[in-house]
Amino acid sequence: MEIFHISAECYPVAKVGGLADVVGALSKFQNRGGHLVKVVIPCYDLQYTRENEFQSVYAAHIKLGKFNFPFEVLKGKDKKLGFELYLIAIPELFDRKEIYGYEDDIERFLSFQIATLDWIVSRNSFPDLINCHDHHTGLIPFMMLYAFKYEKLQNIPTLITIHSSLYQGQFGFDKLYYLPDFDLSHVHVLQWNNQINSMAVGLKCAWAVTTVSPNYLNEINYSGNGLESLFSMVRYKSKGILNGIDTEVWNPETDIMIAKNYAVDDYVLGKQRNKETLCKRFDLDVTKPLFSFIGRLLVEKGADLLAATVALELTENKKEINILILGSGEAQIENQLKKILVDFEGSYNVYIGYNEELAHLIYAGSDFLLMPSRIEPCGLNQMYAFRYGTVPVVRRTGGLKDTVIDIGDTNGNGICHDQASVSDICSSIQRAIELYGDKEKFNSIREIGMSLDHSWESAYKEYIEMYNLIIKKI
Ligand code: ADP
């Protein structure tokens, strides 16, 4: 079947977090499974878009209210990605270094959605299904159903995948005129809490909804950032599908971003070499267990608890451990983490910024990966950690609950706690230190993690099953 994935991010082209990894890998494995997959994202001013070749396949203007933007659809010539990549180039709105965070994000992503549909409707043949991802593409199912100029797309099934309900793309009805003309008897569909809410619209209008883990689907029914009742209403057409990982990109045997490759039979030595490289680079003590954190420095990730955890562990608790943090996000959290650097030299370090290579080295060289998340719709880091023989230390929430089993339970593969608090994180660290001291048990837990199969090879089929269900409804 011909599948379009429409998204704001896609690895390796444009990545902020897990959305990119999922869109890139899911598409690759669906394509490999015999489907024709096209990924459509905006054309940002990023390294990938600058360094690769593209061919222009469509050019026109989009109308956004009183604005008129020229745009082009660029098709990637690179066959390595494993799917067809299409970039929507609207220079005035997307020729920028960052993916999100601009005042005109609403205008940017609305234009992206309109340009994408203008192009799709202009083609000679239509896709079998359109998979939208998060709020940046949430208005697409609505426009396909009710905008006059997209009437020909009305019968194409749509599915929206919710990667996080935290960001919903709300805006006021004063911008209603941005939307292409549509049947006004359906204007109420746009409304949620007196605003146009892109995610809510996607939930209402898409033929099916998926979330990135089964447990997250349950959680958003009572903790869905104001969309709880809507998530319950659309439950009948929803399914939680656990994300997979790209086991080719994330493979310690072949990963060119790490210091020493290793497999299940030589991981002890391999990990040790990577740990030495990491400890040397960050002035840490290689003889002590290394706890790391990788991610966006936000309250939802529990990153606000990290500085206090470091301080408590390394002073009052006098723990003989290293803590290394890689991330960027809220300025206040970044500052807290930088400020304590002088106090804990030799045992603690932080890298503020985004660094894909360093992330790979940290998964390879760490003993434990901290994930004290308040919200974690799926979480990929714990799956990368498993694959690299690093034991995840997590708060039981969202997809972490679906994937990490405490070492006290049968088939345990990680360490879990329930509260998003410094004391809960510290008691998990204490249990991790004890595990680290018992080398036989520590190794058996690492081996359990490394032998888990979280590849997309099987997970992508769940999406295809869901697509088939809704295609049958036509
Ligand atoms: P989210 O999408 O909520 O940020 P996920 O666990 O789904 O969380 O995905 C996070 C992805 O982003 C992983 O691939 C992780 O390695 C990567 N990542 C997050 N922050 C950084 C960073 N500062 N540098 C490099 N990679 C990062």
Residues whose N, C-alpha, C, O or C-beta is under 5 A from the ligand:
A	BS01	ADP	V16 G17 G18 L19 D21 I294 G295 R296 L326 G327 S328 G353 Y354 N355 E356 A359 G379 L380 N381
